[in-house]
Amino acid sequence: MVDIEFDHIIHYIDGLDHFEFPGKYLEIQKGGSHDSLGTYNRLVQINLSYIELLDIFNQGKMKQQSKTPEGKYSFATSIIENGYKQGFKKICFRTHDIHKLKEQFLARGLEVVGPVHMTRENKKGHVLQWQLLYVNNHHFDMMMPFFIQWDKTDEEREADLKETFQSQLAIDMIEFHSHQRQTMVENWKQWFDMEIVETTDKYTILESPAKKVKFKIVEGKDDSIEGVHFIDSTITAPLLIRTRGGSYHFKPAQA
């Protein structure tokens, strides 16, 4: 069984410096710069899982990065190949032993790049460190997740970040649209030890081994990450916010 848990989703936003969620419904925290990538971010921290809002400050650097072995599987390439269209680009799972995960993926026939060591400086001037692992399968062109191992433990990170948590919210589900739904479902079961929790003729809902966040795969004409579904303890009726190519779905805790 692979050790993976949903960590974050990347939402590319053009003009991030001036962006706010409609009604300021989600709080945006300061992030930092990825100097080698030519990108910077802002964070919507739900708990240890979060939304990474991302923009570009140096398009040339990002294009260079997309041509590297690891870059061709990264969010940089997803943004470029999608014509700089705003919206969700990648999801990331965290793990506690990225080298063991690499060996498991190799044994399952996946092409693997990494682990790649990364750093950035946060708003307090502290250097954050992590490792990334990229995977690919050339017969499957649906956007693939990538994998992260943070330099600190979950407990240490929670102590550092808990003041930014939006505890009234929980990420319930990530929704994909795919023109090859059945292939994606079977691959995610085989590669990532996902289990089917619900299926119809139009969609399938999967759950990861951590059983905290679900993944809804909807039959569609194109491949995309459609949106994020939250459970919100402060509302009594469902709410939908569509902004910058992404959908944010909120449902009451009692629903």
C-alpha positions, 0 to 999 in steps of 0.5 A: 500500500502506498503512503499518500495523502492529498496535500494541495492543488495548484490554481493558476491565476493571472494577476495574482497580486490583485486577486481576492475571492468573491466576497473574500470567502476564502482567506489568502495567506502570503506565500513566496517565490520559486526563483528557479521556476519564475513563479510565486504563490499565495496560499489558502490554508485549510489544514495541512491541505491547501490551495496553492494560488500561483502566478508567473513573474518570469515567463522565460525561466518557466519555459526553461524549467519546462524543458528539464527532465523534471519540468516536463511533468510539472505545473509549468508545462501544464500552464504552457501547454494549456495556453496560459489559461487560468484554472486548476493545473495539478494536484499533489499528494504528500508522503512520508518516505519519498524514496520508498514511494519511488521504488513502488512506482517503478515496480508498477511500471511508471516513469519516475523523475526525482526526488528533486530537492526544492526550497523557498523563503516564506513570509517570515524569512524562513527557508522551507525545504521539500522533495518532489517526485514526478511520475508519468505513463506515456499511454495515459495523457490525463494530467498526473499528480505529483508527490511531495515529502516535506522536510518537517513532520506533520506535527511540526508543520501543523504547529507552524501553520495552525494560526492560518487554518480555516477550521470551519472548512474541510476539503471533501473532494477534488473533481476531474473531467476526463475523456478517458474516465475508465482508464483513469479509474483503473490506473489510479486503482493500480498505481495509487491504491485508490478504492471506488466508493461510488460509480454511475454511468457518468462518474466514479468517485475514488478514495485514497488510502488515507481516506480523507479526500475523495476524487470524482472522475466525471465523463467529459470531452476534455481533460481538466481539474474542474473544482474543489468541494468543501464541507463548510460548518458555517452554511445551511445551503450549498454555495458555488464560487466560480473564479479564474477558471476554477470552481469552488463548491461548498456544502453544509456539514449536515448535508 
